Amino acid sequence: MQRPGGAKNVMLRSFRSKMARNLEQKYQVDWKTPLGEGAYGKVYLAMNINTKENVALKKIDKRHTDTTVFQTETKALLEIHKNNGHPNICGLKDMYEDKSYYFLVFDLVPGGEMFEHLINYGAYSEADASRLMREVASALAFLHGINVVHADLKPENIMISSDKTSDGMIKIVDFGSAVSMSPDERTKKEGRKSFRATANGTTAYWSPERFNLDSLAGPPVDMWGVGVVLFIMLAGVHPYDLECNATDDDIAEKLLCEPNPPVQGYLDDISDSAVDLITRLLCPDPNRRLTADEMLEHPWVMGETALDTKITDSGRKLSRYERFRNQIEAGIFQAMVTPVEEMGSSTDIIKKAFDVFDEEGKGCITSNDIGNIVDEQNGDSNFSMRASMRNTKDMNFSEFSSLALNQLKYKHYKKNDVITRCGEIGDAMYFIRSGNVELLTESGAIVISLRTGEFFGEECILEEGKLRSLSALCATPVDVIEITRDDYNRFSSNSSGNRVLLETAFIAKTLANAKSLIRCCNNINRYRYQAGTIVYNEGSTGNSMYLLEEGKIDITVSGKKSFSLKAGEVFGEGALLSMSPRESTAVCVEDCTLSEIRGIDFLPVLESSPDTANALRDINRKRLFKIGVANAANRSFSLPNLRKAFDAVDENGDGYLNFKEISQVVLDLYPDYPQEEMEELMRSIDMNSDSEISFKEFEQIFKWCV
């Protein structure tokens, strides 16, 4: 069999991807055992060699790529990929080609079709259905916001991400019937005399207007499909095939004669709110039919009115967690703040939090799991709390998701909505559950683009009365979780570690913002230096700062190494911002590529973002402290010997660093260091504001604040 080792990455041309150029450089594929076979090729299990993530690889013969279905699906998938995907859409991750085949890499969805789940497990409870429909509506709002209509929404195309029903997430699949075009393109195409829409999709899930082929499928088509799916989930039957024996022609005839769904006798046991939602989704008039954005705001979808009586003891099980609610919320917050390497754009932020609790992958959260998170938050073991939780029953993903989304504030925004504005007083931060957000300066310049799993606005949580320095604009439809200052204070009161995590995450992001601003400068000089080259000397005038593009830099004081810098980090900003001589020497220990930014060019840019200037000063103070610690411990910084470095500074051995001990570390190197700057340095490294530095804070400074 032909081996596709020479298949080239065609995502490179579309998106300037930095992924491997050849398929087998990045993916290990099991070519012997196909997962399945479709009309145009086979699907294989593959694994990303770097991240160890399992994916599905679809091998398609190029002889079939001139078909309408292939071109339709690829166009829609590339549009979704271009907009960074959505956690509830089975997204295209990569695309390769050789002379004979295309190789499409998708999210792996091992949980199977919802259709199979409905047969095997029966109709979902309203509470479960509400959570699942929230995910479907969120995905459709995203698709419609980027001008993509799925046009074949049915249970078979709504899959579950896990084979465990307890922790499965929705994944919408199969875009072979999709319509992907802008409103102008749609109008132009429909205006042609010879135009006739393609009769694609599945007749049993067509809306009444689909039978009139003088227009392309629009967003209302998908919403009708959602209504049919929801009816099946709650009633266990198709609304236009009540005896489960109708042909497509029978369904079409019934739908056109009586399009209103049968309520009496089939929806008697469900809530009035659920009936209202179904009837508004199955509205025969597409102009009056509920939109995805409106569906997300419906009280049943928001979980406010959905009944959970079909879940055995569900109310009692969740009520047992009432006394631990704050601890669970704090754990969710911790999971959302903690950086995750290689986090894909399809990762759901609530599922990420669930997986942090369920570290063993059991599909449920036990009392021990909660106890472990509480211990991690507080830095010790809370035996009394563990004892009181021993008889607590397990919580599955559906219950966890309901708890998280009912307690936390879940919000949906349309494309081009402004979530926060530059200059306003902020009292909340936001976690992006899906979509893309651009952070803009007052003049409208894009500082950074954020995607699923990232967050913004935390500076207004960390400092009361703080004015927002950037505006947040929705580049696509966006779902967020809003955390107010009151929420944060409640979380922090139950977790001494959450403020430290948020502080360090904020520092890392403001450093990223600084890098974006650096690239906005006009006169940037790039240099290549050989290993051994000194970039600047201790005591020299600091009129430039640098961005290390490639290589490695050692920072030394009096000839002794303090720590190293790697590609992507900035340095030399301290002397530039303070207008003082260099406090250290920077030397290339590998061949380096540097971008030099002169103060005369960079300082005016910083005026547009005072927060970034303050963040750079804050980073410089932490670096100064790190240099002092390295000097006091007589060793360079490295993670394995952090405890020894901490103990060398902790003169009284009480396990904490006080102001006197910290001051001595700095004054040993810089005897003339100003007292007021020393106080600012203390505030900078005292992340939980308790006037002493624990080893946990010390570790975070050395791990993240470079």
N, C-alpha and C positions, 0 to 999 in steps of 0.2 A: 504493500500500500504506500502511496505517495506520502512522504513526511513533509509537513508544511513549515519546516524550520526557516525557510527563506521568505515566509509570508511577511509583508511589510505593513507597518502601522499606518493606516490611512486616516486615523484621527489626527495625526501630526499635521496634515495639510489643512484640516478644518479648524483645529483648535490650538495649534502650536503646542501639542502635548509634549511633556517631558518623559513620557512612558517609553519602555523599551521599543526599539525600532523593529525588532523581529519577534514573532509570536513566542517562540520557545525560549527567548531570553527572559520573558516575564511570566509565562504560564507553563505549568506542568500538566499535560493533558492525558487522561486515560482513554486512549483511542480504541481499546479492546472492547469496552462495554458501553454502548450508547445508552443514554438516559431515556431517549425517545426518538421518534422519527416523524417528521412532518412532510408536507407535500414537496418541499424544495430541498430537504437535507436532513441530516441527523444532528442530535444534540448530545454533547459529551460532558462529563464531569471534568473540571479543570481546577487547578489551585494556583493562586498568585504566589510565586516563589518568594517574594519579599515579605508579604503580609500574612501568608498562610491562609488567606481567605478562599473558601470554595466558591466557584462560579460555574455558570453554565455556558458552554461554548457551542454555538450553532454553526455548522459547516454547510455552506450553500453553494451549489454548483452555479457557475456564472452563466450557464445556458438558461437558467431560470430568472436571471436578474433583470430581464427586460419585461417581466410580467408586472401588471398593475399592482398586485398585492405586495410584491417585494418593494417596489418603488414607493408605494404609499406608506408601508410600515417603516422603511428606512428614513423617509423624509420626516415622519412624526418623531421617531426615536432620536434623530439628530437634533431636532428642534428642542426636545426635552433635555437632551444632554447639554446643548448649548446654554440652557438656562439652569444648569447644575442639578437637574433632577428633582425628585420628590420622594420622601421616605415610603410612600404608599403606592409607588409606581415601580414596576419591574423595569429598571433602566438599562440602557445600553452603556456599558462601561468602557469598551474598547472595540475597535474594528480593524481587522487586518485583511490583506488580500495577497494572493499569488497569481500565477498565470491562469489557473483554472477555478479557484474558489474564493469566496469571501468567508471570513471567520468572524462572527459577531459574538462578543462576550457580554453576557447578561448577569444580573443578580441571580443567584441560585434561590429558587423558591421550593423547598422540599416538602411543604405542608400539604400540597395537593389542592384540588379545586374546591371551591366553596360548595359546588353542587354535591360532591361526595360527602362533605361534612354535613350537609342538610339531610342526606339520606341516612348516614351512619349515626348521627347524633340528634336528629330531630330539629324542630324549630328552636332558634335561640330565644333566650329570655329577652324581654324588652331592654334590660340594662346592657346585656351583651350586644344586642342588635344596635342599640344607641351608640355604643363605642365603635362598632364596626362601621356604621353608617357615617359617623363623624369622620372616620378615616377616608371613606369613599368620597364624601363630599369635599373634604380638603383636597384630595387628589384631583377631583374634577374642577374645583375652583382654580387650581394651578393650571391645569390643561387649558381651560377656557380662557384664562388670563393670558396665555401665550398663543392663543388662536389655534388650538388643537382640539378637535372633537373626536372622541373615541369611536362612536357610532356603532358599537357592537357590545354594549354593556349587558352582561348576563352572568349568572352564577359561575359558569365555566371559565369566564375571563376575570373573575375576582377570586384570587387565590390566597392561601394562608401561608405566611412565612415560615411556620414551624409545624411539624407533625404532631405537636402537643396542642390540643385545643385550648389549654389553659393560658398559653403565652403567645399565641399566634397573632400576627399583624396582617392587615390587608395588603395585598399586592395586586394592582391592576395590570393585566398582561394582554398581549395580542393586539397590536395596532395595525393589523392588515386591512381594516376597513376605515381607518382614521381619515379625517379631513383636516389637512394642515395648511391653512392659508389665511392671509390677512383679510379684513373686511373689504378692502379695495379689490384684492384679487378675486374674492368670492363674487362681488358685484359684477366685475368685468366678465368673469366666466359665465355667470348665469345670464348675462345680457346678450350672449351670442344666440343667433337664431337657431342654430343646430344643437343647442345645449339640451341634454337630458341627463339627469343625475344617475349615477350607478346604483343599481338595486343591490347593494351589499348589506352585510350584517345578517341578523337572524330574525326572521319574520315574527316569531313569537314574542320578540322584545321590541318590535317596531312601534313607534308612536303613530297616531292616526295620520299626521301630515307626511310620514315617510312614504305612504302609498301614492302620493302625488309627486311624481318625479320631475317637477319643474324647478326644484331648488335643492341645493346641497344640504346634507345633514348639518344642522346647527346645534349649539349647546342644549336647546330644549329636548333634543332627541336623547341625549345622555340622561337627562333628568327623568324622562319617562322610564327609561331602562332601570334607573335606581328605584323608582316606584314599584315596578314589577318585582324586582329582586326583594325589596323590603316586604311586599305583600307575601311572597313565598316564605320568607324567613319567619314571619309572625303567624301566618295562617297555615303554612305547610302545603299550599296548593297554588297553582298559577291562576291569577285572577280571570283569565280568559280561556282556561282549560281546567275547569273545576273537577272534572272526572278523570283527569290525567290520561285521556285517550284521544284528544283532538289532533287533527292534522294541521299543518301550517295554514291550509286554505280555510279550515274550520275556524281557527283562531282569528284569521284576517276578517272573515265574514262577521264573526261575533263582535270584534273590536270596532268595525266600521258601523255596525248597526246599533250597538250599545257600548260606547267607549267608557262610560262611568264605571268604576270598579264595584263589584258586589260587596257590600259592607255587611248587611244583615245576614246572620247565620254563619259568617266566616270570620268576622272581626269582633264578635260579641265580647270576647274575654280580654281584649286589649284596651288600653287607656284611650280616652277621647283624644288626647294629644297625639297619640300614634295614628289614629284614624284620620285626624286633621292633616297630618303630614302626608299620609298616603294619598288622600284625595287631592291635595294640592300638587303632589308630584304627578298623579295620573289625571291631571286636568286636560281635557281634549284640546283646549285652545293653547297653542304653544306660547302665545304672548302673555298669558296669565299664569302659565305654569311656573312653579317655584324655580329660581335659579340656584346654582351651587352656593353662591354667597349668601342668599337668603336661607337656604337649607342649613348652613352652618350656624345661623342665628336662631333657628327654631328651638324652642325650649326643650322639646323631646330629644333632639340631636345633641343639645348642650348637656343632657343628662339631668335636667331639672325636673322633668315630668315622666320620665321613663320608669315603668314599674319593674321591680326585681323579684316579684313573688314567685317566679318560676325557678329561681335558684334556691335550692334547699338551704334553709337557715342562712341565706345571704345577709339579711339585715343583722342577725345575731352575730355572725362571724365578723362582720365589719365593725359592729359596735364594740367587740372585744378589743379592738385596736384604738378605741377612742382615747384612752389615757396615754397611748403611745403616739398619737397623731403628730404632735410636734416633733418627736424624735424621727418619725418616718419622713416627715416633710423636710427636716434638716438633712436627712440622708439623701433624699432626692436632690436637694439643692447642692449638696456636696458632689454628687455624681455629675450633675450638669456643669458645675464649675471646673471639676478636675479635667485637665487636658488629656485627650485620648489620641495617641499616635495613629496616623493613617486612618482617621475617621472618614468613612465614605459619605458622599452626599445623600445616600439613601438611608442612613442610620436615623431612626426615630429617637428623639431625645428622651421620651418616657421609657421606651424599650431599653435604652442605654442605662437609665437609672435602675430599671428592674434587673438588668443583668449584673449591675454592680452589687445589688443585694443578693441576687441568686448566683453567687460566684461559681457554684458547682454545676450550674446548668440543669437543675432539677425540674424547671418549669413552674416552680412555686417558691414562695418566700416563707421560711419558718421563723419561729421565735429566736432561734440561734442566729439566723441571718441578720435579724434586726439588732440583736445584741452585739454582733460583731461590728456593725456600722456605728452603733452608739459608742462602743469602745474606741473605735478609730477616731470619731469626732472629738472625744474628750480625753484621749490619750491614756486611758486606763480601763480596767475591767469593772463594770458596774454589776456586782453580784446580786444586789437586791432587786435590780430591775430584771435581770435574767431570771431570777427565781419567780417573780410575779408573772413572767411571760411563758412559763413552762407549759401551761395547759392551753395556750393560744393556738387555734387551728391555723393551718397554712392558708396563704393568700395567693391566688393565681393571678395571671397577668391582667385578665379582665377586671378583677376586683381592684388590683393595684392601680390600673389605669384610671378606673372610675374615681378612686380615692385621690389620685394625683391631680386629675383634671377638674374634679369638683372642688378640691381645696385650693389649688393654684388657679390663677386667673388666665383663662385661655381666650385669646383674641385672634380674629381674622382681619386682615387688611387686603384691599384690592391693589392691583398694580398702580403705581404712581401715588399711592397714599403716603402722607408724611406721618411717621409714627412719633418722632420728637423733632423739635425745632431748635436750632442754634440760638443761644441767648436766653432761653426760658429756664425757669427754676425747675429742676427735675426732682421727682420723689419716687421714681421707679426705674428698674432695669428690665431688660427683655432678653429671653432666650429664644432663638429662632428654631421653631419646630419644623418648618418647611419654607422653601423659597429663598430669595436673595435680597439682601439689604445693602444699600450704598450709604456710607457715611460721608457727608459733604461739609466743606467749610462754608462760611457765610457767603462767600463769593460764588459758591456752586461747584468748586473744584472737588473731585472725588479723591478722598484720602485713602479709603480702603473699601473693598467689597467683602461682605460677610455672607456665609451660607449656613445651611442646616447644621445645628449643633453649636454654633457660635453665639456670642451674646454681646450686648452693648448697653451703655447707660450706667455702668456700675460706678462711675465716678460720683454720681449724684446719690448713690447709696452710701458710699464710703465717707462722704462729707456733706452734712446737712446744709441746705441753702445754696448748694453749688449750682452755677449756671451751666447749662449744656454748651459745650464748645463746638459740637458738630450736629448737623441735622441727619436724621435717618429716613431715607427714601426707599420705598418698596420698588425694586427693579422688576419683580414678578409678584403675583399674589403671594401673600406671606401669612403664615400662622406663627404666633408667638405665645410664650408664657410670660405674663407680666408678674414681676416680683416687686412689691412696694417696699418702702423703707420699714413699715410696720411688720410686713412679712419677714424681711431680712432680720430685724431685731429679734423676732420670735425664734427664727432659726438659730441665730447666733447665741441666744440665751441658753440653748440646749446643745451647743457645739462650739467649743473654744477654737476648733480648727478651721471653721468656715471663713472667718474674717481673714486668716492668714492665706487661705487658698484664693480668696477673691482679690486680696491685695497683690499677690504675686501674679495672678492672671491679668490684672489691670496693668501692672508694670510691663509684662510681656507684650500686651497689645499696644500700649503707648509707644513702646520701642518700635513695634511694627509700623505704627503711624509715623514715627520719626523717619523711618526708612523711606516711607512713601513720600514724605515731604522733601527728603533729601533728593529724591529722584525728580522732584519738581524744580530743583535749582537749575539755573541756566548754564553756569560755567563749571561743569564737573570734569575734572581731569582724571583719566585712568592711567595707572602705572602697573608695570610688571616688575617685581623685585625678586631677585634670587635669594635663596636661603642664606641667612647670615646678615642680610641687609638691615640696618637700623633705620626705622621709619622716623623716629624722633628720639631725642635724648632727654633725660631727666634734667630739669632746670632750664630747658630751652623755651623760647617764646611760643605760645600756642595760638597761632592765627588760622589754623585749619582743623577740621575733623575728618574722619575717614570711615568708609564702609568697606569691610573686608569681603570681597566677592569670592575669592578662592584662596585656599592655603590655610596657614595657621600662624598666629602671632603670640609670642610670649610677652607678658607684662612683667618687668623687673624693677626692683628698687634697690639701689646700692649694690647692684650686681647680683642680687638674689631673685630668683623667679617667684612671683606671687601667684599668678594663674595664667591660663591660656585662653585665647579667643579663637573661635572657629568661623567658617564662612557664614555670612549673613549678619554678623554683629558689627556694631558701630563702636568707635573708640576715639579718644582724643578730644571728646566734647567738653571735658571738665575745665581745662584751661581756657578753652574758647568762651564758655559761658561765664566763667568767673574772672576772665581777663587777667589770669595769673600764670606764672611759669608752670611748665609741665611737672607733675608730681612723680612721674615714672618714665621708664624707657620702654619703647615698643620695638621688638625685633622680630623679623621673619624667621621662623624655624623651618619653614618649607617655602618653596617658590610660591609667591603671593601675587594676587591681582587686587589692587586697591582702587577705590574711587575717592579722590580728595575733593573736599568741599571747603572753599575758603569762607572764613567768617563773614567777610564783606558780602558774600552771596547768600549764606545760610541764615544769618541773623534776621534779615528782613522777612524771610519766609516764616521763621518762628513767630514773628509778630502776629501772624494770622492765626496762630494756634498756641496761645500762652500755656495751655495745659501740657502740650508736648514739651515745651521748654522746661516747665517745672518737672515733668517726668524725667527728662534727661538729667536735670540736676539731682533728682532723687536717685537715679541709677548711679550717677557719679559718686554720691555719698556712700552708697552701698559698696561700690568698688573700692573706695578709700578704706572702708571698714575691712573689706576682704584683704587688702594689702597689709593693713595693720595686724590682722589675725595671723596671716602667713609669717609676718616678721616675729610676732610674739611666740608662735609655735615653732619657729625656726624650720618650717617646712612649707612647700608650695601646696596650693589647694588641690585636693582630689577627694572624690566622694568617699572612698574607703577609709580615709584617716580623719574624717570630719569630727568624730567623737574625741579623738586625741587633741585636735586643734581647739575644740570647745573647752575641754578640760584645762588646756594650757592657759586660757584666758580667764576661766572661772577660779579666781585666786582663793576665795573662801570656801569653794567646794560645795556650795549649796544647790547646785544644779541649775542656777539661773545667772545671767549676766546683768549686773546693775549698772547704773550710770557711771559710777566711779571706775569700774573695771573696763567699761567700754571706752571712757575718756582716756584712760591710761594707755590702752592699745594704740590709739591715734596719736597721743602726745609723745609717745616713745619715738615715733617716726617724724612727726611734725610738731615740734615744741611750740610753735607760734600759731597753732590752729585756733581760730577765733572761738570764744565761748558761745556766741549766738549760733555759729555754724555747728558747734558740737551738739547743741540742743536740737537743731534741725536734723542732724544725723541720727540722734536718738529717736526722734519722732518717726524718722524714715524707716528704721529697722524694727521699731517696736510695733509690730503689725496689729496686735490686739489691744494696744494702748493701756497696758497694765504696769508700765514703768519698769519692766524687766523682760529679758529675752530668754525664752525657753529654748531647749535644744531643737524643738520642732520649728520654731521661727528661724533659728540659726540655720537649720538644714534647708529651709525654703530659700533663704537669702543666697546660699551657696549653690543651690541646685538650679534656680530659675533666674536669679537677678545677675546676669552677666554683663 
